[in-house]
Amino acid sequence: MRLLEAEIDLKALIHNFHTVKAVLKPINPSCRIIAIVKADAYGHGAVEVARALEKRCFAFGVAFLEEAAILRESGIKSKIIVLFDREVEGIFKYDLTPVVFDFKQAQALSKQAQKKGVALPVHIKVETGMGRLGIYNAPCKTIKKIAQLPNIKIEGVMSHLSEAENKEWTTEQIRRFQEIQKCVSNLEINPVFHISNSHGIIYPEALFDAIRPGLMLYGYSQNFEKELKPCMKVKTKIIDIRRLPKGSPISYGRTFITKKASLIGVIPVGYADGYFRKLTNRAKVIVRGKKVPVVGTVCMDLTMIDLTDVPDTEIDDEVILLGESGNEKITAQDIAGWAETIPYEVLTSLGSRAKRKYIKEEAC
Ligand SMILES: *Cc1c(COP(=O)(O)O)cnc(C)c1O
């Protein structure tokens, strides 16, 4: 069987969680953390990540109901906020906290909550400039209407930043959110306000009562690069090494032709594993502590690498696609740069296809 392994360091995850807390502490120590574990915790495995963070955070955030169901069925008892799902039945079945982004959705939840005889906590999403989901018509009035629905308890009011790296625009989004907050404060419902993702954490005014970090927990942020530890390492093994003369074409389309006698390695990973085709002739991998280039077009299941500068390498040698080895390091940011995408896509793509192995936190 081929090796394609994502090693997930849960100690690094906890470290990153504490880094988030340390950033919050001097500004707003009571700010709660909603740990975002959608998309299988950005490819790190939502169940393991949630187990490691449970009891440390206020709640978990997932995109869809089925993700929450998996967490519940794995014994996760914490609050789970479902960001993007308007299904009603499962919310009650799994004891979840839905994000309401539409009045009709709130009505349907209220109806079911009455039937079940429970008071359902919900977070209401309002539009402030993301242009995706959220109440955009008279948000405060709508919140008031929702607050009056039977068996609905507004526990939170949230929005989402669309361009946190842009200070001016983020300030405007925060201003819009503050305006809604001011109006809602007259309604005597006292919800938890939250707007910030990982990037927004650099703006003290964006913190409100809670934040929703995802990427930062997994070890990535432009602003806190030194403080964070990437949690995911992806490795494979060389399945063949071939000594080819100058002028040999490599892979589909002959996009690479050896310029000299070369040692070409073959690794059993390709775009079907989330190792993007865009990485063709661009990416590097680490072999025996040395960075070597990907050569030729990345195939569906195979990729070629140039081992000429690592002459003593052997079949079955480990190849690091993502992570550290010796003095060398390849980050999700590096891969994202080569593939012209963002680290989010790198982690979700590579992490969800590789076989995961966990480095556990020490029991305390
Ligand atoms: C994904 C997501 C987050 C987390 O974003 P990061 O940039 O990973 O911190 C927060 N809130 C919502 C609504 C999201 O969809």
Ligand as a Chemical Component Dictionary entry (heavy atoms), coordinates in Angstrom:
data_LIG
# 
_chem_comp.id                   LIG 
_chem_comp.type                 NON-POLYMER 
_chem_comp.pdbx_formal_charge   0 
_chem_comp.three_letter_code    LIG 
# 
loop_
_chem_comp_atom.comp_id 
_chem_comp_atom.atom_id 
_chem_comp_atom.alt_atom_id 
_chem_comp_atom.type_symbol 
_chem_comp_atom.charge 
_chem_comp_atom.model_Cartn_x 
_chem_comp_atom.model_Cartn_y 
_chem_comp_atom.model_Cartn_z 
_chem_comp_atom.pdbx_ordinal 
LIG C1 C1 C 0 -14.864 29.589 8.164  1  
LIG C2 C2 C 0 -15.467 30.604 9.020  2  
LIG C3 C3 C 0 -14.754 31.150 10.097 3  
LIG C4 C4 C 0 -13.295 30.859 10.359 4  
LIG O1 O1 O 0 -12.486 31.594 9.482  5  
LIG P1 P1 P 0 -10.895 31.568 9.574  6  
LIG O2 O2 O 0 -10.476 32.551 8.562  7  
LIG O3 O3 O 0 -10.475 30.189 9.254  8  
LIG O4 O4 O 0 -10.532 31.953 10.953 9  
LIG C5 C5 C 0 -15.434 32.009 10.933 10 
LIG N1 N1 N 0 -16.731 32.336 10.716 11 
LIG C6 C6 C 0 -17.428 31.850 9.669  12 
LIG C7 C7 C 0 -18.838 32.254 9.485  13 
LIG C8 C8 C 0 -16.814 30.995 8.775  14 
LIG O5 O5 O 0 -17.497 30.523 7.744  15 
# 
loop_
_chem_comp_bond.comp_id 
_chem_comp_bond.atom_id_1 
_chem_comp_bond.atom_id_2 
_chem_comp_bond.value_order 
_chem_comp_bond.pdbx_ordinal 
LIG C1 C2 SING 1  
LIG C2 C3 SING 2  
LIG C2 C8 DOUB 3  
LIG C3 C4 SING 4  
LIG C3 C5 DOUB 5  
LIG C4 O1 SING 6  
LIG O1 P1 SING 7  
LIG P1 O2 DOUB 8  
LIG P1 O3 SING 9  
LIG P1 O4 SING 10 
LIG C5 N1 SING 11 
LIG N1 C6 DOUB 12 
LIG C6 C7 SING 13 
LIG C6 C8 SING 14 
LIG C8 O5 SING 15 
# 
